Amino acid sequence: MSATAVRFNNTNRNFQNELRKRVDSYFKDRQIGKSGNIHLYLKTVVMFAAYLIPFLLITFRVTDNKTVWLFLAVLMGFGMAGIGMCVMHDANHGSYSKNDALNRFLGFFSISLLSGNSLNWRIQHNIIHHTYTNVHDLDEDIAPLGFLRFDPHAEKKWIHRFQFLYAWFFYGLMTLMWSTTKDFQQAIRYSKEGHLKAAKTTLGKELLIIVVSKLLYFAYMLIPYFVVPEMTFLNWITGYVVMHYIAGFTLAVVFQAAHVTDETEFHQVGENNQLENNFMEHQMRTTMNFATGNRFISYVLGGLNYQVEHHLFPSVSHVHYPEISRIVEATAREFDVPYKKERTFARAVLLHGKMLYKLGQ
């Protein structure tokens, strides 16, 4: 199915128009910008430090204790996830700064530092997922490998009845796939689908960027192996896998808990290639918040527990989500539009686990 031919139902846009008006007024009345502020810039330092300091402690041989190395690899994994959610995510949405050049640079640099590719991420996340959230055959985030079923409209296989047990293991492989094969596969697929042409680039250019960025990534990532005499390749590969597994698991669980639950809806394209609702109401029905009362979780997850607000206003930095969430919830209640949220992160993860079970039966 061609995504470009799919349209939203704009028959009734009262909620959508009023919500945009109210949120715009919030920023205008307070004379503040929609991009990041000093709180985000300080958080950027914290998240990069959480990733780079453990790496430097290993590289400069502060300790030769291999158990400590493993602990530092775990910290790097959480640092990776922190950079991804708090810095890279805003930058690649263009909401980190009002300076577009800074957004582009930081978006490219931060994800390259973590072994990913900025353009691929923006195509999959910004263009496809954010537009066609939980839409069968369009949203790649609910169309993983065949042994996982996230979409009630997708084909069911016998193995899916066990996915509520094994899915959690595969979540941890997400960024490991980034660092090896996924970027190449995506670039080739996106070239065939016309996304690279739309981005005014070519497959050859993007493959070159991916190859060079991967070489630079492994060049710095392998430094500890070459400069620390006590480190064997087994020590290095163990730390590398642990780091990526922690990061991948964290990122996957956060995003899946916001979209793949019993509370969220899954849609199909209807007659005349049209979806049932307008864009904003579609996002409200397919997305769920969690733990919005927990400041620590809101801080370390880069506001992605405010997934509803993020999907409605992706060009607004996450530092503003707590305030505008009050506007979104009140407006939704007024227009009788669902506003989905769970009080705790644990509850959201439990609901995701229940949905994995349900989708497998």
C-alpha positions as a Markdown table, in Angstrom:
| # | Residue | x | y | z |
|---|---|---|---|---|
| 1 | Met | 0.0 | 0.0 | 0.0 |
| 2 | Ser | 1.3 | 3.5 | -0.9 |
| 3 | Ala | 1.4 | 5.7 | 2.2 |
| 4 | Thr | 1.2 | 8.8 | 0.1 |
| 5 | Ala | -2.3 | 7.9 | -1.1 |
| 6 | Val | -3.7 | 7.5 | 2.4 |
| 7 | Arg | -5.7 | 10.4 | 3.8 |
| 8 | Phe | -7.1 | 11.3 | 7.2 |
| 9 | Asn | -10.8 | 12.0 | 7.7 |
| 10 | Asn | -11.0 | 15.8 | 8.1 |
| 11 | Thr | -14.8 | 16.0 | 8.1 |
| 12 | Asn | -14.7 | 17.2 | 11.7 |
| 13 | Arg | -11.6 | 19.1 | 12.8 |
| 14 | Asn | -13.1 | 21.0 | 15.7 |
| 15 | Phe | -11.0 | 19.3 | 18.4 |
| 16 | Gln | -7.8 | 19.5 | 16.3 |
| 17 | Asn | -8.2 | 23.2 | 15.5 |
| 18 | Glu | -9.1 | 24.2 | 19.0 |
| 19 | Leu | -6.2 | 22.2 | 20.5 |
| 20 | Arg | -3.7 | 23.8 | 18.2 |
| 21 | Lys | -5.1 | 27.2 | 19.0 |
| 22 | Arg | -4.8 | 26.6 | 22.7 |
| 23 | Val | -1.3 | 25.2 | 22.7 |
| 24 | Asp | -0.1 | 28.0 | 20.4 |
| 25 | Ser | -1.6 | 30.5 | 22.8 |
| 26 | Tyr | 0.2 | 28.9 | 25.7 |
| 27 | Phe | 3.6 | 29.7 | 24.1 |
| 28 | Lys | 2.6 | 33.1 | 22.8 |
| 29 | Asp | 1.1 | 34.3 | 26.1 |
| 30 | Arg | 4.2 | 33.3 | 28.0 |
| 31 | Gln | 6.5 | 34.5 | 25.3 |
| 32 | Ile | 8.5 | 31.3 | 25.3 |
| 33 | Gly | 9.8 | 29.2 | 22.4 |
| 34 | Lys | 8.7 | 25.7 | 21.6 |
| 35 | Ser | 12.3 | 24.4 | 21.4 |
| 36 | Gly | 14.5 | 23.3 | 24.2 |
| 37 | Asn | 15.8 | 25.6 | 27.0 |
| 38 | Ile | 18.5 | 25.6 | 29.7 |
| 39 | His | 17.0 | 22.5 | 31.3 |
| 40 | Leu | 17.4 | 20.5 | 28.1 |
| 41 | Tyr | 21.0 | 21.8 | 27.6 |
| 42 | Leu | 22.0 | 20.8 | 31.1 |
| 43 | Lys | 20.4 | 17.4 | 30.6 |
| 44 | Thr | 22.4 | 17.0 | 27.4 |
| 45 | Val | 25.6 | 17.3 | 29.5 |
| 46 | Val | 24.3 | 14.8 | 32.0 |
| 47 | Met | 23.3 | 12.2 | 29.4 |
| 48 | Phe | 26.6 | 12.5 | 27.4 |
| 49 | Ala | 28.5 | 12.2 | 30.7 |
| 50 | Ala | 26.6 | 9.1 | 31.6 |
| 51 | Tyr | 27.8 | 7.5 | 28.4 |
| 52 | Leu | 31.3 | 8.9 | 28.0 |
| 53 | Ile | 32.6 | 8.9 | 31.5 |
| 54 | Pro | 32.4 | 5.1 | 32.0 |
| 55 | Phe | 34.0 | 4.7 | 28.5 |
| 56 | Leu | 36.9 | 7.0 | 29.5 |
| 57 | Leu | 37.3 | 5.2 | 32.9 |
| 58 | Ile | 37.8 | 1.9 | 31.1 |
| 59 | Thr | 40.0 | 3.4 | 28.3 |
| 60 | Phe | 42.3 | 5.2 | 30.8 |
| 61 | Arg | 42.7 | 2.1 | 32.9 |
| 62 | Val | 41.3 | 3.6 | 36.1 |
| 63 | Thr | 40.7 | 0.0 | 37.1 |
| 64 | Asp | 41.5 | -3.4 | 35.8 |
| 65 | Asn | 38.7 | -5.1 | 37.6 |
| 66 | Lys | 36.6 | -6.9 | 35.0 |
| 67 | Thr | 33.5 | -6.9 | 37.2 |
| 68 | Val | 33.8 | -3.1 | 37.3 |
| 69 | Trp | 34.2 | -3.0 | 33.6 |
| 70 | Leu | 30.9 | -4.9 | 33.2 |
| 71 | Phe | 29.2 | -2.4 | 35.6 |
| 72 | Leu | 30.6 | 0.5 | 33.5 |
| 73 | Ala | 29.2 | -1.1 | 30.4 |
| 74 | Val | 25.8 | -1.2 | 32.0 |
| 75 | Leu | 26.1 | 2.5 | 32.8 |
| 76 | Met | 27.1 | 3.2 | 29.2 |
| 77 | Gly | 23.9 | 1.3 | 28.1 |
| 78 | Phe | 21.7 | 3.5 | 30.2 |
| 79 | Gly | 23.7 | 6.5 | 28.9 |
| 80 | Met | 23.1 | 5.4 | 25.3 |
| 81 | Ala | 19.3 | 5.2 | 26.0 |
| 82 | Gly | 19.5 | 8.6 | 27.7 |
| 83 | Ile | 21.2 | 10.3 | 24.8 |
| 84 | Gly | 18.7 | 8.7 | 22.4 |
| 85 | Met | 15.6 | 9.7 | 24.3 |
| 86 | Cys | 16.7 | 13.1 | 25.7 |
| 87 | Val | 18.9 | 14.6 | 23.0 |
| 88 | Met | 18.9 | 12.7 | 19.7 |
| 89 | His | 15.1 | 12.4 | 19.7 |
| 90 | Asp | 14.5 | 16.1 | 20.1 |
| 91 | Ala | 17.3 | 17.0 | 17.7 |
| 92 | Asn | 16.0 | 14.8 | 14.9 |
| 93 | His | 12.5 | 16.2 | 15.4 |
| 94 | Gly | 13.9 | 19.7 | 15.0 |
| 95 | Ser | 12.7 | 20.6 | 18.5 |
| 96 | Tyr | 16.1 | 20.7 | 20.4 |
| 97 | Ser | 16.9 | 24.2 | 19.3 |
| 98 | Lys | 15.4 | 27.0 | 17.2 |
| 99 | Asn | 18.6 | 26.8 | 15.2 |
| 100 | Asp | 18.0 | 24.3 | 12.4 |
| 101 | Ala | 21.7 | 23.8 | 11.8 |
| 102 | Leu | 22.3 | 22.8 | 15.4 |
| 103 | Asn | 19.3 | 20.4 | 15.2 |
| 104 | Arg | 20.7 | 18.7 | 12.1 |
| 105 | Phe | 24.3 | 18.5 | 13.5 |
| 106 | Leu | 23.3 | 17.2 | 16.9 |
| 107 | Gly | 20.7 | 14.8 | 15.4 |
| 108 | Phe | 23.4 | 13.3 | 13.1 |
| 109 | Phe | 26.2 | 13.4 | 15.6 |
| 110 | Ser | 24.3 | 11.9 | 18.6 |
| 111 | Ile | 22.8 | 8.9 | 16.7 |
| 112 | Ser | 26.1 | 8.3 | 14.8 |
| 113 | Leu | 27.9 | 8.2 | 18.2 |
| 114 | Leu | 25.5 | 5.4 | 19.2 |
| 115 | Ser | 25.9 | 3.5 | 15.9 |
| 116 | Gly | 22.7 | 4.6 | 14.2 |
| 117 | Asn | 21.8 | 6.6 | 11.1 |
| 118 | Ser | 20.0 | 9.9 | 11.3 |
| 119 | Leu | 18.2 | 9.8 | 7.9 |
| 120 | Asn | 16.9 | 6.3 | 8.3 |
| 121 | Trp | 15.7 | 7.1 | 11.8 |
| 122 | Arg | 13.9 | 10.2 | 10.6 |
| 123 | Ile | 12.2 | 8.3 | 7.8 |
| 124 | Gln | 11.0 | 5.5 | 10.0 |
| 125 | His | 10.1 | 7.5 | 13.0 |
| 126 | Asn | 9.2 | 11.1 | 12.0 |
| 127 | Ile | 7.6 | 10.3 | 8.6 |
| 128 | Ile | 6.2 | 6.8 | 8.9 |
| 129 | His | 5.5 | 6.1 | 12.5 |
| 130 | His | 4.4 | 9.6 | 13.5 |
| 131 | Thr | 2.0 | 9.9 | 10.5 |
| 132 | Tyr | 0.5 | 6.4 | 10.5 |
| 133 | Thr | 0.7 | 5.4 | 14.1 |
| 134 | Asn | -0.6 | 1.8 | 14.7 |
| 135 | Val | -1.9 | 1.6 | 11.1 |
| 136 | His | -1.7 | -1.9 | 9.6 |
| 137 | Asp | 0.8 | -2.3 | 6.8 |
| 138 | Leu | 2.1 | 1.3 | 7.2 |
| 139 | Asp | 3.6 | 1.8 | 10.7 |
| 140 | Glu | 6.9 | -0.1 | 10.8 |
| 141 | Asp | 7.0 | 0.0 | 14.6 |
| 142 | Ile | 4.1 | -2.5 | 14.7 |
| 143 | Ala | 5.5 | -4.7 | 11.9 |
| 144 | Pro | 8.7 | -6.3 | 13.4 |
| 145 | Leu | 10.2 | -9.6 | 12.5 |
| 146 | Gly | 7.8 | -12.4 | 11.7 |
| 147 | Phe | 8.1 | -14.1 | 15.1 |
| 148 | Leu | 6.7 | -11.0 | 16.8 |
| 149 | Arg | 3.1 | -9.9 | 16.4 |
| 150 | Phe | 2.2 | -6.3 | 17.5 |
| 151 | Asp | -0.8 | -5.7 | 15.3 |
| 152 | Pro | -4.2 | -7.5 | 15.7 |
| 153 | His | -4.6 | -7.2 | 11.9 |
| 154 | Ala | -1.3 | -9.0 | 11.1 |
| 155 | Glu | -1.1 | -12.7 | 10.3 |
| 156 | Lys | -1.0 | -14.9 | 13.3 |
| 157 | Lys | 1.5 | -17.8 | 13.5 |
| 158 | Trp | 1.8 | -20.7 | 16.0 |
| 159 | Ile | 4.9 | -19.3 | 17.6 |
| 160 | His | 3.1 | -16.1 | 18.6 |
| 161 | Arg | 1.4 | -17.8 | 21.4 |
| 162 | Phe | 4.7 | -17.8 | 23.2 |
| 163 | Gln | 5.8 | -14.2 | 22.4 |
| 164 | Phe | 4.7 | -12.9 | 25.7 |
| 165 | Leu | 7.7 | -14.9 | 27.1 |
| 166 | Tyr | 10.4 | -14.4 | 24.4 |
| 167 | Ala | 9.6 | -10.9 | 23.1 |
| 168 | Trp | 11.5 | -9.3 | 26.0 |
| 169 | Phe | 14.7 | -11.0 | 25.0 |
| 170 | Phe | 14.6 | -9.7 | 21.4 |
| 171 | Tyr | 13.9 | -6.1 | 22.6 |
| 172 | Gly | 17.4 | -6.0 | 23.8 |
| 173 | Leu | 18.8 | -6.6 | 20.4 |
| 174 | Met | 17.5 | -3.4 | 18.9 |
| 175 | Thr | 20.6 | -1.2 | 18.9 |
| 176 | Leu | 22.8 | -4.2 | 18.2 |
| 177 | Met | 20.9 | -4.4 | 14.9 |
| 178 | Trp | 21.5 | -0.7 | 14.4 |
| 179 | Ser | 25.2 | -1.2 | 14.8 |
| 180 | Thr | 25.4 | -4.0 | 12.2 |
| 181 | Thr | 22.9 | -4.7 | 9.5 |
| 182 | Lys | 19.7 | -2.6 | 10.0 |
| 183 | Asp | 20.9 | 0.7 | 8.6 |
| 184 | Phe | 22.0 | -1.0 | 5.3 |
| 185 | Gln | 18.7 | -2.9 | 5.0 |
| 186 | Gln | 16.6 | 0.2 | 5.7 |
| 187 | Ala | 18.5 | 2.4 | 3.2 |
| 188 | Ile | 18.0 | -0.1 | 0.4 |
| 189 | Arg | 14.3 | -0.4 | 1.2 |
| 190 | Tyr | 13.7 | 3.3 | 1.6 |
| 191 | Ser | 15.4 | 3.8 | -1.8 |
| 192 | Lys | 13.0 | 1.4 | -3.4 |
| 193 | Glu | 10.1 | 3.1 | -1.7 |
| 194 | Gly | 11.1 | 6.6 | -2.9 |
| 195 | His | 11.9 | 8.0 | 0.5 |
| 196 | Leu | 15.6 | 8.8 | -0.3 |
| 197 | Lys | 14.5 | 10.6 | -3.5 |
| 198 | Ala | 12.0 | 12.6 | -1.4 |
| 199 | Ala | 14.9 | 13.5 | 0.9 |
| 200 | Lys | 16.9 | 14.6 | -2.1 |
| 201 | Thr | 19.6 | 12.1 | -1.7 |
| 202 | Thr | 20.7 | 8.8 | -3.4 |
| 203 | Leu | 21.3 | 5.3 | -2.2 |
| 204 | Gly | 24.9 | 5.5 | -3.1 |
| 205 | Lys | 25.5 | 8.6 | -1.0 |
| 206 | Glu | 23.6 | 7.2 | 2.0 |
| 207 | Leu | 25.4 | 3.9 | 1.9 |
| 208 | Leu | 28.7 | 5.7 | 1.9 |
| 209 | Ile | 27.6 | 7.8 | 4.9 |
| 210 | Ile | 26.6 | 4.6 | 6.7 |
| 211 | Val | 29.8 | 2.8 | 5.9 |
| 212 | Val | 32.0 | 5.7 | 7.0 |
| 213 | Ser | 30.0 | 6.3 | 10.2 |
| 214 | Lys | 30.1 | 2.6 | 11.1 |
| 215 | Leu | 33.9 | 2.5 | 10.6 |
| 216 | Leu | 34.3 | 5.6 | 12.8 |
| 217 | Tyr | 32.0 | 4.1 | 15.4 |
| 218 | Phe | 33.9 | 0.9 | 15.7 |
| 219 | Ala | 37.2 | 2.7 | 15.6 |
| 220 | Tyr | 36.5 | 4.6 | 18.8 |
| 221 | Met | 34.5 | 1.7 | 20.4 |
| 222 | Leu | 37.5 | -0.6 | 19.9 |
| 223 | Ile | 40.0 | 1.7 | 21.6 |
| 224 | Pro | 39.7 | 0.1 | 25.0 |
| 225 | Tyr | 40.5 | -3.3 | 23.5 |
| 226 | Phe | 43.7 | -2.0 | 21.9 |
| 227 | Val | 45.0 | 0.2 | 24.8 |
| 228 | Val | 44.1 | -1.8 | 27.9 |
| 229 | Pro | 46.5 | -4.7 | 28.1 |
| 230 | Glu | 44.4 | -6.7 | 30.5 |
| 231 | Met | 41.4 | -6.7 | 28.2 |
| 232 | Thr | 40.7 | -9.7 | 26.0 |
| 233 | Phe | 38.4 | -9.7 | 23.0 |
| 234 | Leu | 36.0 | -11.7 | 25.1 |
| 235 | Asn | 36.0 | -9.0 | 27.7 |
| 236 | Trp | 35.4 | -6.4 | 25.0 |
| 237 | Ile | 32.6 | -8.2 | 23.1 |
| 238 | Thr | 30.9 | -9.0 | 26.4 |
| 239 | Gly | 30.9 | -5.3 | 27.4 |
| 240 | Tyr | 29.8 | -4.3 | 24.0 |
| 241 | Val | 26.8 | -6.7 | 23.9 |
| 242 | Val | 25.8 | -5.8 | 27.5 |
| 243 | Met | 25.9 | -2.0 | 26.7 |
| 244 | His | 23.8 | -2.4 | 23.6 |
| 245 | Tyr | 21.4 | -4.9 | 25.2 |
| 246 | Ile | 20.6 | -2.5 | 28.1 |
| 247 | Ala | 20.1 | 0.4 | 25.7 |
| 248 | Gly | 18.0 | -1.6 | 23.2 |
| 249 | Phe | 15.8 | -3.1 | 25.9 |
| 250 | Thr | 15.2 | 0.3 | 27.6 |
| 251 | Leu | 14.3 | 2.0 | 24.3 |
| 252 | Ala | 12.1 | -0.8 | 23.0 |
| 253 | Val | 10.1 | -1.1 | 26.2 |
| 254 | Val | 9.5 | 2.6 | 26.5 |
| 255 | Phe | 8.1 | 2.9 | 23.0 |
| 256 | Gln | 6.1 | -0.3 | 23.0 |
| 257 | Ala | 4.4 | 0.5 | 26.3 |
| 258 | Ala | 3.1 | 3.7 | 24.7 |
| 259 | His | 1.5 | 2.0 | 21.6 |
| 260 | Val | 1.1 | -1.7 | 21.9 |
| 261 | Thr | -1.4 | -2.2 | 24.8 |
| 262 | Asp | -5.1 | -3.1 | 25.3 |
| 263 | Glu | -5.7 | 0.6 | 25.8 |
| 264 | Thr | -4.5 | 1.8 | 22.4 |
| 265 | Glu | -6.3 | 1.3 | 19.1 |
| 266 | Phe | -5.0 | -0.3 | 15.9 |
| 267 | His | -6.4 | 0.9 | 12.6 |
| 268 | Gln | -6.7 | -0.2 | 9.0 |
| 269 | Val | -7.1 | 2.0 | 6.0 |
| 270 | Gly | -10.7 | 2.1 | 5.0 |
| 271 | Glu | -12.6 | 2.8 | 1.8 |
| 272 | Asn | -11.1 | 5.5 | -0.6 |
| 273 | Asn | -7.7 | 5.0 | 1.2 |
| 274 | Gln | -9.0 | 7.0 | 4.2 |
| 275 | Leu | -8.4 | 6.6 | 7.9 |
| 276 | Glu | -11.3 | 6.9 | 10.3 |
| 277 | Asn | -10.3 | 10.1 | 12.2 |
| 278 | Asn | -8.4 | 13.3 | 11.6 |
| 279 | Phe | -4.7 | 13.3 | 12.4 |
| 280 | Met | -4.9 | 14.5 | 16.0 |
| 281 | Glu | -7.7 | 12.3 | 17.0 |
| 282 | His | -5.9 | 9.4 | 15.4 |
| 283 | Gln | -2.9 | 10.1 | 17.6 |
| 284 | Met | -5.1 | 10.3 | 20.7 |
| 285 | Arg | -6.6 | 6.9 | 20.0 |
| 286 | Thr | -3.3 | 5.1 | 19.2 |
| 287 | Thr | -1.0 | 6.5 | 21.9 |
| 288 | Met | -0.8 | 6.3 | 25.7 |
| 289 | Asn | 0.9 | 8.2 | 28.4 |
| 290 | Phe | 2.3 | 6.7 | 31.6 |
| 291 | Ala | 3.9 | 7.8 | 34.8 |
| 292 | Thr | 3.4 | 11.5 | 34.1 |
| 293 | Gly | 3.4 | 12.2 | 37.8 |
| 294 | Asn | 6.9 | 10.8 | 38.2 |
| 295 | Arg | 9.5 | 13.5 | 37.7 |
| 296 | Phe | 12.4 | 11.1 | 37.7 |
| 297 | Ile | 10.9 | 9.0 | 34.9 |
| 298 | Ser | 9.9 | 12.1 | 32.9 |
| 299 | Tyr | 13.5 | 13.4 | 33.2 |
| 300 | Val | 15.4 | 10.2 | 32.2 |
| 301 | Leu | 12.9 | 9.2 | 29.5 |
| 302 | Gly | 13.1 | 12.6 | 27.8 |
| 303 | Gly | 9.4 | 13.2 | 28.3 |
| 304 | Leu | 8.6 | 10.1 | 26.2 |
| 305 | Asn | 6.2 | 9.0 | 28.9 |
| 306 | Tyr | 4.2 | 12.0 | 27.6 |
| 307 | Gln | 3.8 | 10.1 | 24.3 |
| 308 | Val | 0.4 | 11.6 | 23.6 |
| 309 | Glu | 1.7 | 15.2 | 23.6 |
| 310 | His | 4.8 | 14.2 | 21.6 |
| 311 | His | 2.7 | 12.6 | 18.9 |
| 312 | Leu | 0.4 | 15.7 | 18.7 |
| 313 | Phe | 3.2 | 18.2 | 18.8 |
| 314 | Pro | 6.5 | 16.5 | 17.7 |
| 315 | Ser | 8.1 | 19.9 | 16.9 |
| 316 | Val | 7.7 | 21.0 | 20.5 |
| 317 | Ser | 10.6 | 20.0 | 22.8 |
| 318 | His | 9.8 | 17.5 | 25.5 |
| 319 | Val | 10.7 | 19.9 | 28.3 |
| 320 | His | 7.3 | 21.6 | 27.6 |
| 321 | Tyr | 5.2 | 18.4 | 27.7 |
| 322 | Pro | 4.2 | 18.5 | 31.4 |
| 323 | Glu | 2.6 | 21.9 | 31.0 |
| 324 | Ile | 0.9 | 21.4 | 27.7 |
| 325 | Ser | -0.4 | 18.0 | 28.8 |
| 326 | Arg | -2.9 | 19.8 | 31.0 |
| 327 | Ile | -4.2 | 21.7 | 28.0 |
| 328 | Val | -4.4 | 18.5 | 25.9 |
| 329 | Glu | -6.3 | 16.5 | 28.6 |
| 330 | Ala | -8.8 | 19.3 | 29.3 |
| 331 | Thr | -9.5 | 19.9 | 25.6 |
| 332 | Ala | -9.9 | 16.2 | 25.0 |
| 333 | Arg | -12.4 | 15.9 | 27.8 |
| 334 | Glu | -14.3 | 18.9 | 26.4 |
| 335 | Phe | -14.6 | 17.4 | 23.0 |
| 336 | Asp | -15.2 | 13.8 | 24.2 |
| 337 | Val | -11.9 | 12.5 | 22.7 |
| 338 | Pro | -10.1 | 9.7 | 24.5 |
| 339 | Tyr | -7.0 | 10.7 | 26.5 |
| 340 | Lys | -5.2 | 7.5 | 27.4 |
| 341 | Lys | -2.8 | 7.3 | 30.4 |
| 342 | Glu | -1.5 | 4.9 | 33.1 |
| 343 | Arg | -0.4 | 6.1 | 36.5 |
| 344 | Thr | 2.9 | 4.1 | 36.6 |
| 345 | Phe | 5.5 | 2.8 | 34.2 |
| 346 | Ala | 5.2 | -0.7 | 35.6 |
| 347 | Arg | 1.5 | -0.7 | 34.9 |
| 348 | Ala | 2.1 | 0.3 | 31.3 |
| 349 | Val | 4.7 | -2.4 | 30.8 |
| 350 | Leu | 2.3 | -5.0 | 32.4 |
| 351 | Leu | -0.4 | -3.9 | 29.9 |
| 352 | His | 2.1 | -4.3 | 27.1 |
| 353 | Gly | 2.8 | -7.8 | 28.3 |
| 354 | Lys | -0.9 | -8.7 | 28.4 |
| 355 | Met | -1.2 | -7.4 | 24.9 |
| 356 | Leu | 1.6 | -9.6 | 23.7 |
| 357 | Tyr | -0.2 | -12.5 | 25.2 |
| 358 | Lys | -3.6 | -11.5 | 23.7 |
| 359 | Leu | -2.1 | -11.1 | 20.2 |
| 360 | Gly | -0.6 | -14.5 | 20.4 |
| 361 | Gln | -3.8 | -16.4 | 21.3 |
